[in-house]
Amino acid sequence: MPALLVADDHPLFRAALRGAARDAVDGLVVHEADSLDGVLSVLEREPDIDLVLLDLHMPGNHGLAGLAAVRAQYPHVAVVVVSANDDPRVVRRALDHGAAGYLPKSSGLDELRDAIRAVLACEQWLPAALRVSVARTQSSSTDADLAARLASLSPQQFRVLTLVAQGLLNKQIADRLDVQERTVKAHLSAIFERLGVRNRTQASVVLRELELSDPARLVEP
């Protein structure tokens, strides 16, 4: 029985996604989360989840960082990015960082159902209106390199990197992850080597390269 996680911080939009998803697949089990921390918690608790519909700008997500976190820590889970941003360059970046599909929030329910069915069938999915423009958009060599470096991290190393980017010290990270401090130091050494950086600051910058502005939250002066 397939299982889906709907991840969005707007309850009404979550409800719409949930309803359309259940219409798309008989017997679909649907879980919900309203933040990136919630997403990671549900994935830890529910190992049978097949697909995440991930809001690109939900609390804690910071653009593509949430996508990278899910793909690094749960590589068996497919992710469809959901966003008000339909810039082909952003879509291209999301695909390059491991998204199985991209769903603009302006999409209709039929497109949502099609996306869920396609991705659960192990296909990549984009709405028809974006396919040509995204196909014409070249991948950034910087993004491709960044995606490969992040993909080289183990799930635990990615967790350590995320906590470093939040400004936590080694002891705090050790307490958060319930490991010894020397284990954190060993992870940091591996992270620096795999990311090609020399220190914590440079490692944090790597994650900040995934940040994106949210057009839905921009206010005209």
C-alpha positions as CSV (number, residue, x, y, z in Angstrom):
1,M,0.0,0.0,0.0
2,P,1.7,3.3,-1.1
3,A,2.3,6.0,1.5
4,L,2.6,9.8,0.9
5,L,3.7,12.7,3.1
6,V,2.1,16.1,2.4
7,A,4.5,18.8,3.6
8,D,3.1,22.3,3.6
9,D,2.6,25.0,6.2
10,H,-0.8,26.1,4.9
11,P,-3.6,23.8,6.3
12,L,-6.1,24.5,3.5
13,F,-3.5,23.7,0.8
14,R,-2.5,20.6,2.7
15,A,-6.1,19.5,2.8
16,A,-6.5,20.1,-1.0
17,L,-3.3,18.1,-1.6
18,R,-4.5,15.3,0.7
19,G,-7.9,15.0,-1.0
20,A,-6.4,15.0,-4.5
21,A,-3.8,12.4,-3.6
22,R,-6.4,10.0,-2.2
23,D,-8.5,10.5,-5.4
24,A,-5.4,9.7,-7.4
25,V,-4.4,6.4,-5.8
26,D,-6.7,3.8,-4.2
27,G,-5.8,2.9,-0.6
28,L,-3.1,5.7,-0.4
29,V,-1.9,6.3,3.2
30,V,-1.4,10.1,3.7
31,H,0.8,11.7,6.4
32,E,1.2,15.4,7.0
33,A,3.8,17.9,8.2
34,D,4.0,21.7,8.4
35,S,7.8,22.2,8.8
36,L,11.0,20.6,7.6
37,D,11.6,19.3,11.1
38,G,8.2,17.7,11.0
39,V,9.0,16.2,7.6
40,L,12.2,14.6,8.9
41,S,10.4,13.4,12.1
42,V,7.7,11.7,10.1
43,L,10.2,10.1,7.7
44,E,12.1,8.7,10.7
45,R,8.9,7.4,12.3
46,E,7.3,6.0,9.1
47,P,9.9,4.2,7.0
48,D,7.4,3.0,4.5
49,I,6.7,6.4,3.0
50,D,7.2,6.4,-0.8
51,L,6.7,10.0,-1.8
52,V,6.9,13.5,-0.3
53,L,5.1,16.5,-1.7
54,L,7.5,19.2,-0.3
55,D,6.7,22.9,-0.1
56,L,9.8,24.7,-1.2
57,H,9.4,27.5,1.3
58,M,7.9,25.9,4.4
59,P,9.4,26.7,7.8
60,G,12.9,25.4,8.1
61,N,13.3,24.5,4.4
62,H,15.3,27.5,3.1
63,G,14.8,26.8,-0.5
64,L,16.5,23.7,-1.9
65,A,18.1,22.8,1.4
66,G,15.1,20.8,2.6
67,L,15.1,18.8,-0.7
68,A,18.8,18.1,-0.2
69,A,18.2,17.0,3.4
70,V,15.4,14.6,2.5
71,R,17.4,13.1,-0.5
72,A,20.5,12.7,1.6
73,Q,18.9,11.2,4.7
74,Y,16.2,9.2,2.9
75,P,17.4,8.4,-0.6
76,H,14.7,5.8,-1.2
77,V,12.0,8.4,-0.8
78,A,10.9,10.3,-4.0
79,V,10.3,14.0,-3.7
80,V,8.0,16.2,-5.7
81,V,8.7,19.9,-5.0
82,V,5.6,22.1,-4.6
83,S,6.1,25.8,-5.0
84,A,4.6,29.1,-6.1
85,N,7.9,29.7,-8.0
86,D,7.6,28.4,-11.6
87,D,10.9,29.9,-12.8
88,P,12.4,27.3,-15.2
89,R,15.8,27.9,-13.6
90,V,14.5,27.0,-10.2
91,V,12.8,23.9,-11.5
92,R,16.0,22.9,-13.3
93,R,17.9,23.3,-10.0
94,A,15.4,21.2,-8.1
95,L,15.6,18.4,-10.6
96,D,19.4,18.5,-10.5
97,H,19.3,18.2,-6.7
98,G,17.2,15.0,-6.9
99,A,13.5,16.0,-7.2
100,A,11.4,13.5,-9.0
101,G,9.0,16.2,-10.1
102,Y,8.0,19.8,-9.7
103,L,4.4,21.1,-9.1
104,P,3.6,24.8,-9.2
105,K,1.0,25.8,-6.7
106,S,-1.1,27.2,-9.6
107,S,-1.5,23.6,-11.0
108,G,-4.9,22.1,-11.1
109,L,-6.0,19.0,-9.2
110,D,-5.8,16.9,-12.4
111,E,-2.1,17.7,-12.7
112,L,-1.5,16.9,-9.1
113,R,-3.1,13.5,-9.5
114,D,-1.0,12.9,-12.7
115,A,2.1,13.9,-10.8
116,I,1.5,11.5,-8.0
117,R,0.7,8.6,-10.3
118,A,3.7,9.2,-12.5
119,V,6.2,9.5,-9.6
120,L,4.9,6.5,-7.8
121,A,5.4,4.7,-11.1
122,C,9.1,5.8,-10.9
123,E,8.7,8.4,-13.7
124,Q,9.9,12.0,-13.6
125,W,7.0,14.5,-13.8
126,L,6.7,18.2,-14.9
127,P,3.5,20.0,-15.9
128,A,3.1,20.4,-19.6
129,A,3.4,24.2,-19.5
130,L,7.0,23.9,-18.1
131,R,8.4,20.9,-20.0
132,V,9.8,22.8,-23.0
133,S,11.2,25.8,-21.0
134,V,12.9,23.5,-18.4
135,A,14.3,21.3,-21.1
136,R,15.9,24.4,-22.7
137,T,17.4,25.5,-19.4
138,Q,20.9,24.2,-18.9
139,S,22.0,22.8,-15.7
140,S,24.5,24.9,-13.8
141,S,27.9,23.3,-13.4
142,T,28.1,24.7,-9.9
143,D,24.8,23.2,-9.0
144,A,25.8,19.8,-10.5
145,D,29.0,19.8,-8.5
146,L,27.2,20.9,-5.3
147,A,24.6,18.2,-5.7
148,A,27.3,15.6,-6.1
149,R,29.2,16.8,-3.1
150,L,26.1,16.8,-0.9
151,A,25.1,13.4,-2.2
152,S,28.4,12.0,-1.0
153,L,27.6,12.7,2.6
154,S,26.0,10.0,4.8
155,P,22.7,10.7,6.4
156,Q,24.4,11.4,9.8
157,Q,27.0,13.6,8.2
158,F,24.3,15.7,6.5
159,R,22.5,16.1,9.9
160,V,25.8,17.3,11.4
161,L,26.3,19.7,8.5
162,T,22.8,21.1,9.0
163,L,23.4,21.7,12.7
164,V,26.8,23.3,12.0
165,A,25.0,25.7,9.6
166,Q,22.6,26.5,12.5
167,G,25.6,27.6,14.5
168,L,25.7,24.8,17.0
169,L,29.0,23.8,18.7
170,N,30.4,20.3,18.7
171,K,29.1,19.5,22.2
172,Q,25.6,20.8,21.3
173,I,25.6,18.7,18.2
174,A,26.7,15.7,20.1
175,D,23.9,16.2,22.6
176,R,21.3,16.7,19.9
177,L,22.3,13.6,18.0
178,D,23.0,11.5,21.2
179,V,26.6,10.7,20.1
180,Q,30.0,11.4,21.6
181,E,31.8,14.7,20.8
182,R,34.7,12.8,19.2
183,T,32.2,11.2,16.8
184,V,31.0,14.7,15.7
185,K,34.6,15.7,15.1
186,A,35.2,12.7,13.0
187,H,32.0,13.5,11.0
188,L,33.2,17.1,10.5
189,S,36.6,15.9,9.2
190,A,34.8,13.7,6.6
191,I,32.4,16.6,5.7
192,F,35.2,19.0,5.1
193,E,37.0,16.6,2.9
194,R,33.9,15.6,0.9
195,L,32.7,19.2,0.4
196,G,36.2,20.5,-0.4
197,V,36.1,23.1,2.4
198,R,38.5,23.9,5.3
199,N,36.3,25.0,8.1
200,R,32.8,25.3,9.6
201,T,32.1,28.6,8.0
202,Q,32.8,27.4,4.5
203,A,30.7,24.3,5.2
204,S,27.8,26.5,6.2
205,V,28.1,28.5,3.0
206,V,27.6,25.3,1.0
207,L,24.1,25.0,2.4
208,R,23.4,28.7,2.0
209,E,23.9,28.3,-1.7
210,L,20.7,26.3,-1.7
211,E,18.6,29.2,-0.4
212,L,15.9,30.7,-2.6
213,S,13.6,33.7,-2.3
214,D,9.9,32.9,-2.0
215,P,7.9,34.9,-4.6
216,A,4.7,34.4,-2.6
217,R,6.2,36.3,0.3
218,L,7.8,39.2,-1.6
219,V,6.0,42.5,-1.1
220,E,6.1,45.3,-3.6
221,P,7.3,48.6,-2.0
